[in-house]
Amino acid sequence: MPGRGRRGSDGFQRRARREGYRARSAYKLQEIQRRSQLFRKGDTVLDLGAAPGGWSQVAQEMVGPEGRVIGIDLAHIAPLEGVEFLQGDLRDAELRRQLGELAPTAAVVISDMSPDLSGNYSVDQARSIELAELALAVASERHARCFAVKVFEGEDFQQYRAEVQAEFGSVRTLSSEASRKASSEVYLIAKRKRR
């Protein structure tokens, strides 16, 4: 699906710098929270694809000092007070084992993972779905109450949405105001995990 132009991205980037957030994506998660109330004080949150840490910052603000945020990414992430970071690939069995020891359960799993873009939309969209499948597997393993995941719209989107719906009682699609209009990304917001 082609992009939608730009939506004032520079304004969000400037605002993020001014307000001390590591990335414009912080505003996406704030909007998700405003509209869907994923986080509660004291929650344990897993932030998948966490670099550079913007979502982890917002999640930590939402769960407070009694909560716990663990961010995971392939890239190194600079330390952030109140957040634990793991560097590695979620497809790696050893990292998943380590994550299982750190957080056998998590109230909320959030994923802003995105593939390295090739410029071929069909390929990029299929890779986006692969990452979203991985995030859903982590959410299922951790018995997450809530799940938010970035997905590129395309031919596999409805099938993936049905998979999420099979695991959660409520699933909605959200397109964030802070997303670049040129992006076909949307967020699936899922609540009420089916046990």
C-alpha positions, -999 to 999 in steps of 0.1 A, spaced: 0 0 0 15 33 -10 24 59 16 3 89 25 27 119 23 42 136 54 23 147 85 45 174 101 72 149 111 98 177 118 74 192 144 73 159 163 110 155 161 116 190 174 91 185 201 107 152 212 141 170 215 125 199 234 107 176 258 135 152 264 122 121 245 147 100 225 124 97 195 92 110 179 77 75 185 72 85 221 41 105 210 27 74 192 27 54 225 13 84 244 -16 85 219 -21 47 222 -23 51 259 -47 80 258 -70 61 234 -66 26 248 -54 26 284 -29 -2 281 -8 6 311 -15 5 348 8 16 377 30 -13 387 28 -32 354 57 -51 340 61 -41 303 82 -56 276 92 -32 248 102 -51 217 123 -32 191 130 -6 218 159 14 203 165 42 208 142 41 239 114 65 233 86 39 239 105 27 270 106 62 284 68 66 280 61 31 294 82 38 324 63 71 330 30 52 328 39 22 351 57 44 377 86 34 400 66 4 412 64 -9 377 91 -25 355 101 -19 319 124 -42 299 134 -31 264 149 -55 238 166 -46 206 192 -57 181 210 -24 186 227 -11 217 205 13 237 220 40 259 210 34 296 178 49 308 169 53 345 143 28 356 145 7 324 164 -26 318 177 -31 283 187 -64 266 206 -64 234 199 -93 210 176 -110 185 143 -122 199 146 -152 175 176 -163 195 167 -191 220 193 -179 246 178 -144 246 143 -158 250 155 -179 279 171 -149 295 140 -129 290 119 -157 305 141 -156 337 138 -118 339 101 -116 332 82 -149 332 50 -129 328 44 -93 316 12 -73 318 18 -55 286 39 -63 255 45 -34 231 63 -37 197 75 -9 175 97 -33 155 103 -25 119 123 -44 92 152 -28 74 134 -14 45 143 -27 11 122 -3 -10 101 -33 -23 68 -28 -5 56 -64 -8 89 -77 8 89 -50 35 53 -57 44 59 -95 46 89 -88 69 68 -65 90 43 -94 95 71 -118 104 82 -94 132 46 -89 143 42 -127 145 73 -128 167 59 -101 190 26 -119 193 45 -151 203 63 -132 230 30 -117 242 14 -151 243 43 -167 262 42 -139 288 3 -141 291 2 -104 285 -31 -87 294 -25 -61 266 -5 -60 234 3 -32 210 22 -39 177 32 -20 146 23 -36 113 25 -24 77 -8 -27 60 -9 -51 30 -21 -85 18 -12 -104 50 -26 -78 74 -62 -92 78 -49 -127 84 -25 -114 111 -52 -94 127 -74 -125 129 -45 -143 147 -43 -115 172 -82 -116 176 -79 -153 184 -57 -145 214 -74 -113 227 -110 -104 233 -107 -69 219 -86 -58 189 -86 -24 173 -65 -6 146 -50 28 153 -32 51 129 -12 75 149 -11 113 143 27 111 150 33 86 122 48 99 90 21 102 63 45 84 39 43 53 61 16 26 58 22 16 94 -7 11 117 -9 -2 153 -30 -31 164 -41 -26 200 -52 -58 217 -67 -62 252 -83 -89 274 -60 -119 267 -79 -151 262 -64 -177 287 
